[in-house]
Amino acid sequence: MSAFWQAVGFLTRFPVPKRAQTLEGWEGSPKFYPLVGLLLGAAIWLAGCLGGWLFGHVSLPLVAVVVVAFWVYATGALHLDGWMDLADGLGSQRSRERTLEIMKDSRVGAMGVVAAIVLILLKVAAVQQLAATGALAAIAVIPAMARAALLAAIRFFPYIQQQGLGSGLRAGVTPAVLLVNGLLVAAASFGFADWRGVVVFVFALLAVWLFGSYITRRLGGFTGDVYGALIEGAETLALLALLALMTGRHL
């Protein structure tokens, strides 16, 4: 179970046993990422239900803010940090080497701040509209979709940081792991959002493939920041696509 607790401890702020605070089981942890995504999604859904009970009769926007605030807190803003770093790097329009240097800088630039604001606003607006249509439960599967897409990125695209957090993870992402987790998330997507959930999951995988191809051309491969940005981008894209299908406005 060390690998499972490693996944929980890395992807969330949920309490884990002390043994998860070591690197034992780290390379095998990716196979549990989508499962952790489902646990995270369930917690976000419950936060939404609580927010709806407290504030739903007053303001759905307030419920949406509560949901997204908990979402950010529950992940420790880890992926959001990667999203901002990638925005700073790509937004600089510099060479590959300089872009990577900017991404490593602990300071956040204007592009990173703007990118974070836009992403959070999109999430809040999407969650609000899903709640308004009575489909708030569908958000429970969104984090799992993004983390399943992350597995595909780990497997099929190079990782360029030899000493980064992502080093050694590819060995744990076998074809069997991809298949089992893909089926798990597809089933969960259908369970929470019927056929539209499955369509959105496939759409997210295709989008991540295009994103990964671009990043490989631009930077030579992925870094830990890019993994985090991938998760944030995939979650937001999946939310918007699901909302479009739920409201009958097809993509």
Salt bridges, closest charged atoms under 4 A:
GLU97 OE2 - ARG96 NH1 3.73
GLU101 OE1 - ARG98 NH1 3.15
ASP105 OD2 - ARG107 NH2 2.82
ASP194 OD2 - ARG196 NH2 2.83
GLU232 OE1 - LYS123 NZ 2.93
GLU235 OE1 - LYS123 NZ 2.74
GLU235 OE2 - ARG147 NH1 2.80
